[in-house]
Amino acid sequence: MSQTTDHNSKAWDKKVEAGVRYTTTVSPETIKEARKGNWTIGVTADRQVPREWFPASLEGCKVLCLASGGGQQGPVLAAAGADVTVFDLSAKQLEQDEQVAERENLSLKTVQGDMTELSAFADESFDMIVHPVANVFIEDVRPVWSEAARVLKERGVLISGFMNPVLYLFDDEKEEQGVLDVAHTIPYSSLDEEEVIEGQALEFGHTLEDQLRGQTAAGFAIVDMYEDDFGGTRIIDQHIKTMMATKAVKIRL
């Protein structure tokens, strides 16, 4: 495990303890509705993934929730009938999924590891991968796409959320004061800042070429996409969408 990976694993454990948004488990009501076929999930901050991105029925569909711990996407998809494996760097995030599974009598598996290295899984193990905004926490995104292609079956679907790198151009502290001040270049690395703060995740702003062409180079065809933001909670939301999601289909290795 690299120093960055180890740092971010511990940071996300602390986020669970603090109860931040992306560590909060889904409610019993949400699971009840999912069992009836009434469900949605998100891979960005605000919008929900279109239902037409999924098969009509998830029964028997083998789904990898990649870097997706927290008791959110995985339990909903399991309640909807999918055979779910949740893979995440944070042990405490995975515990959130396990707690929901126990509470709701759901069957799902959890595996701890780095999203860039999926050796725990054989080639062509899954029908679908759901990958919410998470590659912002790794230095090199390209291995995520190549490993996703390896473990997906032919014509398997990859649903990914990620950041538009424009977000990382601006000084965070000044944005909190209502000022958009260009202070960084892309690609961005928080390792370039003056200090690494314990408990605060390290973030990386990847180029759109690495995010999009990285998928096509790994053997995916991007067939749909949408944009999203933080729900209007940030100044930059008034000017541009800073998140996006893609649906991609594996067409070759």
Residue frames relative to the residue before (quaternion, step in Angstrom):
aa qw qx qy qz dx dy dz
M 1.0000 0.0000 0.0000 0.0000 0.00 0.00 0.00
S 0.4102 -0.7189 0.5058 0.2431 3.59 -0.76 1.04
Q 0.6609 -0.4997 0.3701 0.4200 3.57 -1.28 0.29
T 0.6330 0.5280 -0.3278 0.4616 3.57 1.03 -0.78
T 0.6635 0.5075 -0.2989 0.4614 3.57 0.91 -0.94
D 0.6605 0.5047 -0.3026 0.4664 3.56 0.91 -0.90
H 0.6458 0.5213 -0.3177 0.4585 3.57 0.96 -0.90
N 0.7187 0.4545 -0.2663 0.4539 3.58 0.80 -0.97
S 0.5699 0.5715 -0.3777 0.4539 3.58 1.14 -0.54
K 0.6892 0.4646 -0.2679 0.4872 3.56 0.91 -0.94
A 0.6240 0.5472 -0.3388 0.4431 3.59 1.04 -0.76
W 0.6920 0.4636 -0.2869 0.4731 3.58 0.95 -0.84
D 0.5616 0.5578 -0.3910 0.4697 3.59 1.15 -0.47
K 0.6676 0.4961 -0.2959 0.4697 3.57 0.98 -0.84
K 0.6134 0.5458 -0.3480 0.4525 3.57 1.09 -0.68
V 0.6112 0.5324 -0.3475 0.4714 3.58 1.07 -0.71
E 0.6591 0.5123 -0.3070 0.4571 3.56 0.90 -0.91
A 0.6969 0.4589 -0.2627 0.4844 3.57 1.10 -0.72
G 0.4040 -0.7542 0.4397 0.2733 3.60 1.27 -0.23
V 0.2292 0.7947 -0.5336 0.1765 3.59 1.02 0.72
R 0.7642 -0.4510 0.2280 0.4007 3.54 -1.28 0.58
Y 0.7693 0.4001 -0.2193 0.4473 3.59 0.71 -1.01
T 0.6469 0.4665 -0.3391 0.4988 3.57 1.25 0.33
T 0.5307 0.6483 -0.3905 0.3816 3.58 1.30 0.00
T 0.3945 -0.7579 0.4730 0.2151 3.58 -0.64 1.12
V 0.5753 -0.5780 0.4531 0.3599 3.54 -1.26 0.46
S 0.5476 -0.6454 0.4420 0.2971 3.53 -1.22 0.59
P 0.6380 -0.4977 0.4080 0.4228 3.60 -1.25 0.25
E 0.6209 0.5513 -0.3440 0.4384 3.59 1.05 -0.71
T 0.6333 0.5327 -0.3244 0.4581 3.56 1.03 -0.79
I 0.6634 0.4896 -0.2967 0.4819 3.58 0.98 -0.84
K 0.6194 0.5454 -0.3415 0.4497 3.59 1.00 -0.78
E 0.6803 0.4774 -0.2848 0.4776 3.58 0.94 -0.90
A 0.6223 0.5470 -0.3423 0.4432 3.59 1.02 -0.76
R 0.6293 0.5317 -0.3313 0.4599 3.58 1.04 -0.74
K 0.6729 0.4749 -0.2869 0.4893 3.59 1.19 -0.53
G 0.5798 -0.5868 0.3735 0.4241 3.56 1.29 -0.21
N 0.5924 0.5497 -0.3633 0.4637 3.57 1.31 0.10
W 0.3580 0.7457 -0.4819 0.2889 3.58 0.07 1.23
T 0.0152 -0.7341 0.6773 0.0463 3.49 -1.40 0.43
I 0.1075 -0.7562 0.6343 0.1197 3.54 -1.30 0.29
G 0.2975 -0.7365 0.5730 0.2017 3.55 -1.28 0.34
V 0.1501 -0.7595 0.6190 0.1320 3.55 -1.26 0.47
T 0.6795 0.3243 -0.2759 0.5974 3.54 1.38 0.22
A 0.7612 -0.4436 0.2322 0.4122 3.58 -1.25 0.02
D 0.8444 0.2244 -0.0554 0.4832 3.58 0.83 -0.96
R 0.7481 0.3976 -0.2297 0.4791 3.61 0.70 -1.03
Q 0.3991 -0.6893 0.5533 0.2438 3.53 -1.28 0.49
V 0.5530 -0.6014 0.4577 0.3507 3.56 -1.14 0.62
P 0.5008 -0.6527 0.4605 0.3334 3.64 -0.82 0.85
R 0.5138 -0.6638 0.4438 0.3137 3.59 -0.89 0.88
E 0.6235 0.5566 -0.3545 0.4193 3.59 1.11 -0.57
W 0.5367 0.5949 -0.4145 0.4314 3.59 1.24 -0.04
F 0.6934 0.4264 -0.2523 0.5232 3.59 1.28 -0.32
P 0.5736 -0.5507 0.4480 0.4088 3.59 -1.19 0.31
A 0.6636 -0.5158 0.3580 0.4067 3.57 -1.21 0.47
S 0.7803 0.1114 -0.0606 0.6124 3.57 1.11 -0.73
L 0.3084 -0.7540 0.5532 0.1744 3.55 -1.03 0.82
E 0.3766 0.7423 -0.4838 0.2702 3.60 1.23 0.01
G 0.8439 0.1320 -0.1298 0.5036 3.54 -0.73 1.12
C 0.5067 0.6484 -0.4234 0.3790 3.60 1.28 -0.08
K 0.2819 -0.7650 0.5589 0.1516 3.58 -0.73 1.09
V 0.0381 -0.8316 0.5507 -0.0605 3.54 -0.41 1.32
L 0.1741 -0.7419 0.6389 0.1055 3.54 -1.02 0.91
C 0.1844 -0.7477 0.6304 0.0979 3.56 -0.73 1.12
L 0.1383 -0.8618 0.4879 0.0112 3.53 0.01 1.39
A 0.8114 -0.0591 -0.0351 0.5805 3.57 -0.62 1.21
S 0.4827 0.6968 -0.3478 0.4006 3.51 1.15 0.85
G 0.2869 0.7692 -0.5232 0.2286 3.57 1.08 0.66
G 0.4817 0.6769 -0.4812 0.2797 3.55 -1.30 0.22
G 0.4896 -0.6951 0.4225 0.3140 3.57 1.26 0.04
Q 0.5276 0.6379 -0.4008 0.3927 3.58 1.06 0.68
Q 0.8111 0.2553 -0.1573 0.5022 3.63 0.05 -1.23
G 0.6675 0.5539 -0.3138 0.3863 3.59 0.80 -1.01
P 0.7040 0.4543 -0.2902 0.4623 3.64 0.71 -0.93
V 0.6257 0.5301 -0.3490 0.4535 3.61 1.02 -0.71
L 0.6852 0.4758 -0.2892 0.4695 3.58 0.87 -0.91
A 0.6243 0.5246 -0.3383 0.4697 3.59 1.07 -0.68
A 0.6550 0.5075 -0.3065 0.4684 3.58 0.98 -0.83
A 0.6669 0.4932 -0.2888 0.4782 3.57 1.18 -0.60
G 0.6921 -0.5196 0.2607 0.4278 3.58 1.28 0.05
A 0.5360 0.6472 -0.4048 0.3605 3.59 1.23 -0.16
D 0.4140 -0.6330 0.5930 0.2763 3.52 -1.37 0.44
V 0.0565 -0.8776 0.4737 -0.0481 3.57 0.05 1.39
T 0.0587 -0.7291 0.6802 0.0469 3.49 -1.20 0.82
V 0.1684 -0.7775 0.6005 0.0817 3.58 -0.79 1.04
F 0.0896 -0.7970 0.5971 -0.0129 3.55 -0.74 1.16
D 0.1716 0.7979 -0.5546 0.1623 3.58 -0.67 1.04
L 0.5679 -0.6166 0.4464 0.3131 3.53 -1.27 0.57
S 0.7347 0.4439 -0.2107 0.4678 3.56 1.07 -0.83
A 0.4279 -0.7047 0.5068 0.2520 3.57 -0.73 1.06
K 0.6816 0.4918 -0.2985 0.4522 3.58 0.96 -0.81
Q 0.5935 0.5336 -0.3687 0.4765 3.59 1.10 -0.53
L 0.6545 0.4981 -0.3113 0.4759 3.59 0.97 -0.81
E 0.6029 0.5548 -0.3566 0.4489 3.58 1.08 -0.65
Q 0.5910 0.5626 -0.3689 0.4451 3.59 1.11 -0.60
D 0.6583 0.4916 -0.3057 0.4812 3.60 0.98 -0.83
E 0.6527 0.5194 -0.3143 0.4531 3.56 0.97 -0.84
Q 0.6416 0.5281 -0.3231 0.4529 3.57 1.02 -0.77
V 0.6545 0.4901 -0.3162 0.4811 3.59 0.98 -0.82
A 0.6350 0.5359 -0.3319 0.4466 3.58 0.96 -0.85
E 0.6721 0.4780 -0.2964 0.4816 3.59 0.95 -0.84
R 0.6591 0.5291 -0.3042 0.4394 3.58 0.92 -0.91
E 0.7942 0.3221 -0.1319 0.4981 3.55 0.98 -0.93
N 0.4175 -0.7209 0.4554 0.3141 3.57 1.32 0.12
L 0.3366 0.7296 -0.5058 0.3140 3.54 0.88 1.07
S 0.3195 -0.7163 0.5843 0.2083 3.54 -1.21 0.56
L 0.2939 0.7174 -0.5996 0.1987 3.56 -0.67 1.15
K 0.3525 -0.7226 0.5577 0.2065 3.56 -1.22 0.51
T 0.1567 -0.7650 0.6148 0.1107 3.56 -1.20 0.58
V 0.0346 -0.7770 0.6284 -0.0156 3.56 -1.06 0.86
Q 0.2734 -0.7657 0.5612 0.1550 3.57 -0.87 0.97
G 0.3671 0.7315 -0.5244 0.2351 3.57 -0.95 0.85
D 0.6126 -0.5456 0.4539 0.3479 3.50 -1.46 0.07
M 0.4989 -0.7023 0.4239 0.2794 3.60 -0.75 1.06
T 0.6424 0.5303 -0.3320 0.4426 3.60 1.18 -0.36
E 0.7680 0.2780 -0.1360 0.5607 3.58 1.26 -0.21
L 0.0060 -0.8456 0.5292 -0.0697 3.55 -0.14 1.36
S 0.1601 0.8330 -0.5147 0.1248 3.58 0.99 0.78
A 0.5193 0.6311 -0.4152 0.3994 3.61 1.23 -0.22
F 0.7541 0.3544 -0.1831 0.5217 3.59 1.23 -0.43
A 0.4697 -0.6719 0.5064 0.2674 3.54 -1.09 0.81
D 0.6641 -0.4682 0.3951 0.4286 3.54 -1.31 0.24
E 0.8670 0.0853 -0.0721 0.4856 3.56 -1.17 0.73
S 0.2591 0.7997 -0.4925 0.2254 3.56 0.90 1.01
F 0.8041 0.2949 -0.1052 0.5053 3.59 1.08 -0.69
D 0.4414 -0.6703 0.5384 0.2567 3.51 -1.30 0.56
M 0.8067 0.0665 0.0231 0.5867 3.56 1.12 -0.70
I 0.1326 -0.7457 0.6459 0.0963 3.53 -1.22 0.65
V 0.1242 -0.7548 0.6416 0.0557 3.55 -0.99 0.96
H 0.0068 0.8288 -0.5493 0.1061 3.53 -0.46 1.29
P 0.1610 -0.8157 0.5486 0.0879 3.62 0.02 1.25
V 0.7339 -0.3911 0.2886 0.4745 3.59 -1.28 0.22
A 0.2863 0.7571 -0.5348 0.2425 3.57 -0.41 1.24
N 0.6247 0.5656 -0.3739 0.3875 3.60 1.05 -0.55
V 0.4310 0.6725 -0.4523 0.3967 3.54 1.35 0.14
F 0.7012 0.4719 -0.2597 0.4670 3.60 1.22 -0.42
I 0.6708 0.4296 -0.3152 0.5158 3.61 1.24 0.32
E 0.5605 -0.6498 0.4135 0.3044 3.55 -1.14 0.70
D 0.7970 0.1565 -0.0551 0.5808 3.60 1.02 -0.81
V 0.2583 -0.8174 0.5009 0.1192 3.58 -0.45 1.23
R 0.5411 0.6685 -0.4075 0.3071 3.61 1.07 -0.58
P 0.6485 0.5168 -0.3526 0.4337 3.68 0.88 -0.70
V 0.5586 0.5888 -0.3969 0.4287 3.61 1.14 -0.50
W 0.6951 0.4741 -0.2822 0.4609 3.57 0.87 -0.96
S 0.6738 0.4899 -0.3141 0.4553 3.61 0.91 -0.81
E 0.6603 0.4857 -0.3138 0.4793 3.60 1.00 -0.72
A 0.6080 0.5405 -0.3500 0.4645 3.57 1.07 -0.71
A 0.6553 0.5044 -0.3118 0.4679 3.59 0.95 -0.86
R 0.6478 0.5360 -0.3284 0.4304 3.58 0.96 -0.78
V 0.7709 0.3838 -0.2131 0.4615 3.59 0.80 -0.96
L 0.5901 0.5494 -0.3775 0.4555 3.61 1.27 -0.09
K 0.4852 -0.6295 0.5217 0.3101 3.54 -1.16 0.63
E 0.6502 -0.4828 0.3993 0.4297 3.56 -1.28 0.31
R 0.8126 0.1372 -0.1919 0.5330 3.58 -0.90 1.09
G 0.3708 0.7184 -0.4991 0.3119 3.56 1.21 0.38
V 0.3951 -0.7419 0.5106 0.1812 3.56 -1.20 0.65
L 0.1395 -0.7588 0.6333 0.0608 3.54 -1.05 0.92
I 0.0689 -0.7747 0.6286 0.0046 3.57 -0.71 1.15
S 0.0187 0.8390 -0.5357 0.0934 3.55 -0.45 1.26
G 0.1523 -0.7405 0.6439 0.1176 3.51 -1.19 0.67
F 0.1221 0.7983 -0.5831 0.0882 3.58 -1.01 0.74
M 0.5980 -0.6002 0.4185 0.3271 3.54 -1.32 0.34
N 0.3954 -0.6017 0.6276 0.2963 3.49 -1.28 0.57
P 0.4572 -0.7333 0.4159 0.2834 3.63 -0.59 1.04
V 0.4670 0.6784 -0.4544 0.3393 3.60 1.20 -0.25
L 0.5428 0.6357 -0.3924 0.3837 3.59 1.15 -0.59
Y 0.7415 0.4542 -0.2265 0.4388 3.56 0.99 -0.88
L 0.4500 0.6827 -0.4596 0.3468 3.58 1.23 0.18
F 0.7653 0.4501 -0.1791 0.4239 3.54 1.04 -0.87
D 0.5463 -0.6050 0.4860 0.3152 3.52 -1.26 0.61
D 0.4505 -0.7284 0.4520 0.2495 3.59 -0.60 1.18
E 0.6810 0.5055 -0.3032 0.4345 3.57 0.82 -0.99
K 0.6742 0.4786 -0.3032 0.4737 3.59 0.96 -0.80
E 0.6075 0.5434 -0.3661 0.4490 3.60 1.06 -0.65
E 0.6195 0.5417 -0.3382 0.4565 3.58 1.07 -0.72
Q 0.6796 0.4510 -0.2696 0.5120 3.58 1.26 -0.48
G 0.6024 -0.6003 0.3408 0.4009 3.57 1.31 0.12
V 0.6280 0.5193 -0.3284 0.4776 3.58 1.26 0.29
L 0.2207 -0.7495 0.6102 0.1310 3.57 -0.91 0.98
D 0.0387 0.8080 -0.5787 0.1035 3.55 -0.29 1.33
V 0.3517 -0.7388 0.5342 0.2126 3.58 -0.59 1.15
A 0.0285 0.8358 -0.5411 0.0884 3.55 -0.55 1.23
H 0.7777 0.2994 -0.1435 0.5339 3.61 1.20 -0.39
T 0.3384 -0.6955 0.5864 0.2405 3.52 -1.37 0.16
I 0.3798 -0.6983 0.5624 0.2277 3.54 -1.33 0.38
P 0.4661 -0.1913 -0.8564 0.1127 1.63 -1.78 1.73
Y 0.3280 -0.7475 0.5567 0.1541 3.52 -1.19 0.78
S 0.0237 -0.7789 0.6264 0.0193 3.57 -1.13 0.71
S 0.3852 -0.7220 0.5210 0.2428 3.56 -0.80 0.96
L 0.4973 0.6312 -0.4334 0.4080 3.58 1.27 -0.05
D 0.6199 0.5480 -0.3358 0.4501 3.57 1.25 -0.37
E 0.5240 0.6237 -0.4211 0.3989 3.58 1.26 -0.16
E 0.6926 -0.5209 0.3160 0.3861 3.55 -1.25 0.38
E 0.8206 0.0258 0.0048 0.5709 3.60 1.02 -0.69
V 0.3401 -0.6930 0.5971 0.2179 3.51 -1.27 0.61
I 0.2361 -0.8068 0.5329 0.0967 3.56 -0.61 1.17
E 0.4546 -0.6875 0.4990 0.2677 3.56 -0.80 1.04
G 0.7943 0.2755 -0.2256 0.4922 3.54 -0.92 0.95
Q 0.6693 0.4230 -0.2940 0.5354 3.59 1.29 -0.13
A 0.4257 -0.7383 0.4607 0.2478 3.58 -0.56 1.15
L 0.4243 -0.6608 0.5608 0.2624 3.53 -1.15 0.74
E 0.1189 -0.8118 0.5706 0.0356 3.58 -0.89 0.95
F 0.1568 -0.7810 0.6028 0.0444 3.52 -1.25 0.67
G 0.2392 -0.7725 0.5758 0.1201 3.56 -0.82 1.03
H 0.1790 -0.8220 0.5365 0.0663 3.57 -0.23 1.30
T 0.5553 -0.5943 0.4560 0.3613 3.56 -1.15 0.52
L 0.5825 -0.5650 0.4443 0.3795 3.56 -1.21 0.45
E 0.5796 0.5692 -0.3822 0.4405 3.58 1.12 -0.54
D 0.6742 0.4712 -0.3018 0.4820 3.60 0.93 -0.81
Q 0.6693 0.5012 -0.3063 0.4549 3.59 1.03 -0.73
L 0.7854 0.3359 -0.1647 0.4932 3.59 0.83 -0.97
R 0.7180 0.3882 -0.2575 0.5172 3.59 0.70 -0.97
G 0.5406 0.6061 -0.3999 0.4249 3.57 1.20 -0.42
Q 0.6529 0.4974 -0.3074 0.4815 3.57 1.06 -0.75
T 0.6949 0.4704 -0.2971 0.4556 3.60 0.79 -0.94
A 0.6332 0.5282 -0.3329 0.4574 3.60 1.05 -0.71
A 0.6632 0.5013 -0.3005 0.4675 3.59 1.15 -0.59
G 0.6526 -0.5416 0.3109 0.4291 3.59 1.25 -0.14
F 0.5479 0.6079 -0.3982 0.4144 3.57 1.23 0.43
A 0.2356 -0.6940 0.6520 0.1944 3.51 -1.33 0.45
I 0.2911 -0.7489 0.5692 0.1745 3.60 -0.70 1.06
V 0.1269 -0.8502 0.5108 0.0144 3.56 -0.48 1.23
D 0.7998 0.0129 -0.0233 0.5996 3.60 1.22 -0.21
M 0.0023 0.7941 -0.6078 -0.0025 3.57 -1.26 0.35
Y 0.0155 -0.7630 0.6406 0.0848 3.55 -1.36 0.12
E 0.3889 -0.7063 0.5429 0.2349 3.55 -1.30 0.34
D 0.0632 -0.7831 0.6185 0.0127 3.56 -1.24 0.50
D 0.1747 -0.7575 0.6111 0.1488 3.56 -1.32 0.10
F 0.6934 -0.4746 0.3459 0.4174 3.57 -1.25 -0.34
G 0.6254 -0.5670 0.3349 0.4187 3.58 1.17 0.49
G 0.6613 -0.5326 0.3047 0.4315 3.57 1.15 0.58
T 0.4947 0.6879 -0.4127 0.3343 3.59 1.25 0.24
R 0.7223 0.3626 -0.2390 0.5382 3.61 1.25 -0.17
I 0.6290 -0.5544 0.3950 0.3754 3.56 -1.18 0.64
I 0.6623 0.5309 -0.3175 0.4228 3.59 0.89 -0.87
D 0.5385 0.6317 -0.3988 0.3898 3.60 1.20 -0.47
Q 0.6207 0.5603 -0.3392 0.4310 3.59 1.17 -0.52
H 0.7526 0.4113 -0.1864 0.4793 3.56 1.25 -0.42
I 0.8092 -0.0641 0.0863 0.5777 3.59 1.00 -0.72
K 0.4750 -0.6186 0.5359 0.3234 3.54 -1.24 0.50
T 0.1907 -0.8294 0.5199 0.0737 3.57 -0.77 1.00
M 0.6923 0.3408 -0.2915 0.5654 3.57 1.27 0.33
M 0.0201 -0.7811 0.6220 0.0505 3.55 -1.24 0.39
A 0.1951 -0.7521 0.6158 0.1304 3.51 -1.30 0.37
T 0.1274 -0.7876 0.5998 0.0604 3.55 -1.09 0.75
K 0.2166 -0.6965 0.6619 0.1728 3.49 -1.33 0.53
A 0.0026 0.8035 -0.5926 0.0563 3.57 -0.71 1.12
V 0.2398 -0.7573 0.5954 0.1204 3.55 -1.17 0.72
K 0.4228 -0.6938 0.5249 0.2538 3.57 -0.91 0.94
I 0.0787 -0.8262 0.5577 0.0101 3.54 -0.66 1.12
R 0.7893 -0.0326 0.0193 0.6128 3.58 1.25 -0.35
L 0.4919 -0.6109 0.5113 0.3513 3.57 -1.29 0.14
